[in-house]
């Protein structure tokens, strides 16, 4: 189903406000959620509002979100998300790392005690558009088996890196350290689809194509020992260094089992401290043109850059409406109905173009 960006954002904001979030925070979170849907990452979009509603009702997510500084240095900060919305804590973390970088050339901020922060590329893209190289890492509940293990220990522990290109779209790498994000398996289960062999193990440690059994088992790391090592380092930066939970101490956002304890790390680097931004932009342009001009493999129509597919999808969705899976629309409708609202009411509140 296609839904106008403004309507989807209004619906998300309506839900968050009715759950007790403050208006500014609701705006930040709803924009981040809808941005994920617009880029085709529906597992990190408004689909998450169902669990937000359930966790608030169970007293396992604190609204309104309060993010406070627990330690502050010249180029560093530690923020506490106080078990509120992860998107809000992440926005504050990225924003503060950029402000630190403006003053010092580099800024690094960690966030402790938050929740699922959504699609990391949203935050690195924003920083990159301001002229900063940016890195975001976050951890999650045990769902990925370390290389050689049949038991989950790491989260999917994603990483995003954004690189500014002053005369074009930023380069945005956004990837999990597992073969696939757990949300894709959850979505496959919701839609009744199978998953490819090589994505996950079932509860017995055997490869499976059944998403329901995969959710009881664990995912496999990307590239075997490489993804396993990456997941470990992200857990250390985002969880251990931030003073948040890590390893098997984390809990799932999708299960009502208490505070998740998610941590995150945000790094911003001011390009101008190293190279004239115009020169850097020119180098990036030449660099990407060289890559796209390389001889293509048979059957490959175009060599794509990091984030290019998602950027094209976002532009299309901006014009035609956001593609939302039917199962997610149903979930959104149900959540709105429980709170005394509807998509129609959200549509009436949405700003007109």
C-alpha positions as CSV (number, residue, x, y, z in Angstrom):
1,X,0.0,0.0,0.0
2,X,1.3,3.5,-0.8
3,X,0.9,6.2,1.8
4,X,1.9,9.8,1.4
5,X,5.0,10.7,3.4
6,X,3.2,13.5,5.3
7,X,0.3,11.1,6.3
8,X,2.7,8.4,7.5
9,X,4.7,10.9,9.5
10,X,1.5,12.4,11.0
11,X,0.3,8.9,11.9
12,X,3.6,8.0,13.6
13,X,3.7,11.3,15.5
14,X,0.0,10.9,16.6
15,X,0.8,7.5,18.0
16,X,3.9,8.8,19.9
17,X,2.0,11.8,21.3
18,X,-0.9,9.7,22.5
19,X,1.6,7.3,24.2
20,X,3.0,10.2,26.2
21,X,6.0,11.5,24.1
22,X,6.7,15.3,23.9
23,X,6.0,17.0,20.6
24,X,9.6,17.8,19.7
25,X,10.7,14.2,20.4
26,X,7.7,12.7,18.6
27,X,8.7,14.8,15.6
28,X,12.3,13.6,15.7
29,X,11.3,9.9,16.1
30,X,8.5,9.9,13.5
31,X,10.8,11.5,10.9
32,X,13.5,8.9,11.5
33,X,11.0,6.0,11.3
34,X,9.4,7.3,8.1
35,X,12.8,8.0,6.6
36,X,13.5,4.2,7.0
37,X,10.3,3.3,5.2
38,X,11.0,5.7,2.4
39,X,14.4,4.1,1.8
40,X,12.8,0.6,1.7
41,X,13.9,-0.4,5.2
42,X,10.5,-1.2,6.5
43,X,11.9,-3.4,9.4
44,X,13.2,-0.1,11.0
45,X,10.2,2.1,10.0
46,X,6.7,2.6,11.4
47,X,6.6,-1.2,11.9
48,X,8.4,-0.5,15.2
49,X,5.5,1.5,16.6
50,X,3.6,-1.6,17.5
51,X,6.3,-2.7,19.9
52,X,6.8,0.9,21.2
53,X,3.1,0.9,22.1
54,X,3.3,-2.6,23.8
55,X,6.5,-1.7,25.7
56,X,5.0,1.6,27.0
57,X,1.8,-0.2,28.1
58,X,4.0,-2.8,29.9
59,X,6.1,-0.1,31.6
60,X,9.2,-1.2,29.8
61,X,9.8,2.0,27.8
62,X,9.8,5.4,29.4
63,X,8.0,8.3,27.7
64,X,8.6,11.2,27.4
65,X,12.1,10.4,26.4
66,X,14.7,12.1,28.7
67,X,18.3,12.2,27.4
68,X,20.8,13.6,29.8
69,X,24.6,14.1,29.8
70,X,26.4,12.0,32.4
71,X,30.0,13.0,31.3
72,X,31.2,15.8,29.1
73,X,34.6,16.6,27.8
74,X,36.1,18.9,25.1
75,X,35.6,16.4,22.2
76,X,33.6,13.6,24.0
77,X,30.3,13.1,25.8
78,X,28.4,10.2,27.4
79,X,24.6,10.4,27.2
80,X,22.0,8.4,29.1
81,X,18.9,7.6,27.1
82,X,16.9,6.6,30.3
83,X,15.1,3.8,28.5
84,X,13.3,6.2,26.1
85,X,13.0,6.2,22.4
86,X,16.2,5.1,20.7
87,X,15.7,7.4,17.7
88,X,15.6,10.5,20.0
89,X,18.7,9.4,21.9
90,X,20.5,8.7,18.6
91,X,19.5,12.1,17.2
92,X,20.9,13.8,20.3
93,X,24.1,11.7,20.1
94,X,24.7,12.4,16.5
95,X,23.9,16.1,16.9
96,X,26.3,16.4,19.9
97,X,29.1,14.6,18.1
98,X,28.8,17.1,15.2
99,X,28.8,20.1,17.5
100,X,31.9,18.7,19.2
101,X,33.6,18.2,15.8
102,X,32.8,21.8,14.8
103,X,34.8,23.0,17.8
104,X,37.6,20.3,17.9
105,X,37.7,18.7,14.4
106,X,36.4,15.4,15.8
107,X,33.6,14.5,18.2
108,X,32.8,11.2,19.8
109,X,29.6,10.6,21.9
110,X,28.4,7.4,23.4
111,X,24.8,6.7,24.5
112,X,23.8,4.2,27.2
113,X,20.5,2.8,28.4
114,X,18.5,3.4,25.2
115,X,16.4,1.2,22.8
116,X,16.4,0.3,19.1
117,X,17.7,3.4,17.3
118,X,16.4,2.4,13.9
119,X,18.2,2.8,10.6
120,X,21.7,4.1,11.3
121,X,22.1,5.6,7.8
122,X,19.5,8.2,8.6
123,X,21.9,9.7,11.2
124,X,25.1,9.4,9.2
125,X,23.4,10.9,6.1
126,X,22.3,14.0,8.1
127,X,25.8,14.5,9.4
128,X,27.4,14.0,6.0
129,X,25.1,16.6,4.4
130,X,26.6,19.1,6.9
131,X,30.1,18.2,5.7
132,X,31.1,15.7,8.4
133,X,32.4,12.2,7.9
134,X,30.3,10.2,10.4
135,X,30.3,6.8,12.0
136,X,27.4,5.2,14.0
137,X,27.5,1.9,15.8
138,X,24.9,0.2,18.0
139,X,24.5,-3.2,19.6
140,X,21.5,-5.4,20.2
141,X,20.2,-8.5,22.0
142,X,21.9,-11.9,21.4
143,X,20.8,-13.1,18.0
144,X,24.0,-13.8,16.1
145,X,26.3,-16.8,16.7
146,X,30.0,-16.0,16.9
147,X,31.9,-17.8,14.2
148,X,32.0,-21.5,14.9
149,X,29.3,-21.3,17.6
150,X,25.7,-22.6,17.4
151,X,24.5,-20.2,20.2
152,X,23.6,-16.5,19.9
153,X,25.9,-14.1,21.7
154,X,26.2,-10.9,19.6
155,X,23.4,-8.7,18.3
156,X,23.2,-7.9,14.6
157,X,25.3,-4.9,15.7
158,X,25.0,-2.6,12.7
159,X,27.5,0.0,11.5
160,X,27.0,3.0,9.3
161,X,29.5,5.4,7.7
162,X,28.5,8.6,6.0
163,X,30.9,10.6,3.7
164,X,29.9,14.1,2.4
165,X,29.9,15.0,-1.2
166,X,29.2,18.7,-1.4
167,X,27.9,18.6,-5.0
168,X,25.9,15.4,-4.8
169,X,24.3,12.9,-2.5
170,X,26.5,11.6,0.4
171,X,27.9,8.1,0.3
172,X,26.2,6.1,3.1
173,X,27.2,2.6,4.1
174,X,24.6,1.0,6.4
175,X,25.1,-2.6,7.2
176,X,24.6,-5.2,9.9
177,X,27.5,-7.5,11.0
178,X,25.2,-10.5,10.4
179,X,24.4,-12.0,7.0
180,X,21.0,-10.3,7.2
181,X,19.2,-8.0,9.7
182,X,17.0,-9.9,12.1
183,X,14.1,-7.6,11.1
184,X,14.0,-9.2,7.7
185,X,13.5,-12.6,9.2
186,X,10.8,-11.2,11.5
187,X,9.1,-9.7,8.4
188,X,9.4,-13.0,6.5
189,X,7.7,-14.7,9.4
190,X,5.0,-12.1,9.5
191,X,4.4,-12.5,5.7
192,X,4.6,-16.3,5.8
193,X,7.7,-16.4,3.5
194,X,10.7,-18.7,3.7
195,X,14.3,-17.5,4.1
196,X,17.5,-18.6,2.2
197,X,19.8,-21.2,3.6
198,X,22.8,-19.5,5.0
199,X,20.9,-16.8,6.8
200,X,20.3,-18.5,10.1
201,X,20.4,-21.6,12.3
202,X,17.4,-23.1,14.1
203,X,17.3,-23.8,17.9
204,X,19.2,-27.1,17.4
205,X,22.0,-25.3,15.5
206,X,21.0,-26.6,12.1
207,X,20.6,-24.4,9.0
208,X,17.0,-23.5,8.3
209,X,14.7,-21.8,5.8
210,X,11.8,-21.4,8.3
211,X,11.8,-17.9,9.7
212,X,9.9,-19.0,12.8
213,X,12.6,-21.5,13.6
214,X,15.3,-19.0,12.8
215,X,13.8,-16.6,15.3
216,X,14.1,-19.3,18.0
217,X,17.7,-20.0,16.9
218,X,20.2,-17.5,15.7
219,X,21.6,-15.6,12.7
220,X,25.0,-16.2,11.1
221,X,27.8,-13.5,11.0
222,X,28.5,-11.8,7.7
223,X,31.6,-13.3,6.1
224,X,32.1,-15.8,8.9
225,X,35.0,-14.7,11.1
226,X,35.1,-11.2,9.6
227,X,31.5,-10.4,10.6
228,X,32.0,-12.1,13.9
229,X,35.0,-9.9,14.7
230,X,33.1,-6.8,13.6
231,X,30.1,-7.6,15.8
232,X,32.5,-8.0,18.8
233,X,34.2,-4.6,18.3
234,X,30.9,-2.8,17.8
235,X,29.6,-4.4,21.0
236,X,32.7,-3.1,22.8
237,X,32.4,0.4,21.4
238,X,28.6,0.8,21.7
239,X,27.9,-1.3,24.8
240,X,30.9,-1.7,27.0
241,X,32.6,1.7,26.4
242,X,29.3,3.5,26.8
243,X,28.5,1.9,30.1
244,X,25.5,0.1,28.7
245,X,24.7,-3.6,28.4
246,X,26.6,-5.9,26.1
247,X,26.8,-9.5,25.0
248,X,24.1,-11.7,26.6
249,X,23.1,-8.9,29.0
250,X,21.0,-7.2,26.3
251,X,17.3,-7.9,25.8
252,X,15.1,-7.9,22.7
253,X,13.1,-4.8,21.9
254,X,10.5,-7.2,20.3
255,X,9.9,-9.2,23.5
256,X,8.4,-7.9,26.8
257,X,11.3,-9.0,28.9
258,X,12.4,-5.7,30.5
259,X,14.6,-2.8,29.5
260,X,16.8,-3.6,26.5
261,X,20.0,-1.8,27.6
262,X,21.0,-0.9,24.1
263,X,24.1,1.3,23.7
264,X,25.4,3.3,20.7
265,X,28.5,5.2,19.6
266,X,28.6,8.3,17.4
267,X,31.7,9.8,15.8
268,X,31.9,12.9,13.6
269,X,34.9,14.3,11.8
270,X,35.2,17.7,10.2
271,X,36.6,17.3,6.7
272,X,37.8,20.9,6.7
273,X,40.3,20.1,9.4
274,X,42.1,17.7,7.0
275,X,41.4,18.9,3.5
276,X,39.6,21.8,1.8
277,X,35.9,20.6,1.5
278,X,35.8,21.6,-2.2
279,X,38.9,19.6,-3.0
280,X,37.6,16.6,-1.0
281,X,34.3,16.8,-2.8
282,X,36.1,16.8,-6.2
283,X,38.1,13.8,-5.2
284,X,35.0,11.9,-4.1
285,X,33.3,12.8,-7.4
286,X,36.2,11.5,-9.5
287,X,36.6,8.5,-7.3
288,X,32.9,7.4,-7.6
289,X,32.9,8.2,-11.4
290,X,35.9,5.9,-11.8
291,X,34.2,3.1,-9.9
292,X,30.9,3.5,-11.9
293,X,32.9,3.5,-15.2
294,X,34.6,0.2,-14.6
295,X,33.8,-2.8,-16.8
296,X,30.7,-4.5,-15.6
297,X,30.2,-8.2,-14.9
298,X,27.9,-10.0,-17.3
299,X,24.3,-9.3,-16.4
300,X,25.1,-6.3,-14.3
301,X,23.2,-3.2,-15.5
302,X,24.9,-0.6,-13.2
303,X,27.7,-0.5,-10.6
304,X,26.0,0.9,-7.5
305,X,27.5,2.9,-4.7
306,X,26.8,2.5,-1.0
307,X,23.3,3.9,-0.2
308,X,22.5,4.6,-3.9
309,X,19.6,2.0,-4.1
310,X,18.0,3.4,-0.9
311,X,18.4,7.0,-2.1
312,X,16.7,6.2,-5.4
313,X,13.9,4.5,-3.6
314,X,13.5,7.5,-1.3
315,X,13.2,9.9,-4.2
316,X,10.5,7.6,-5.9
317,X,8.6,7.3,-2.6
318,X,8.7,11.0,-2.1
319,X,6.8,11.5,-5.4
320,X,4.5,8.5,-5.4
321,X,3.9,7.7,-1.8
322,X,5.7,5.4,0.6
323,X,5.4,1.6,-0.1
324,X,4.3,0.0,3.2
325,X,3.9,-3.8,3.4
326,X,0.3,-4.8,4.0
327,X,1.2,-6.5,7.3
328,X,2.7,-3.2,8.6
329,X,-0.3,-1.2,7.5
330,X,-2.5,-3.6,9.4
331,X,-0.3,-3.2,12.5
332,X,-0.3,0.6,12.2
333,X,-4.1,0.6,11.9
334,X,-4.5,-1.6,15.0
335,X,-2.1,0.5,17.0
336,X,-3.9,3.7,16.1
337,X,-7.3,2.2,16.8
338,X,-6.2,1.1,20.3
339,X,-5.2,4.7,21.0
340,X,-8.4,6.2,19.7
341,X,-7.1,7.4,16.3
342,X,-6.9,6.2,12.7
343,X,-5.0,6.8,9.4
344,X,-7.9,9.0,8.3
345,X,-7.5,11.2,11.3
346,X,-3.7,11.3,10.8
347,X,-4.3,12.2,7.2
348,X,-6.5,15.2,8.2
349,X,-3.7,16.4,10.5
350,X,-1.0,16.0,8.0
351,X,0.4,19.3,6.5
352,X,-0.7,19.9,2.9
353,X,1.8,20.5,0.1
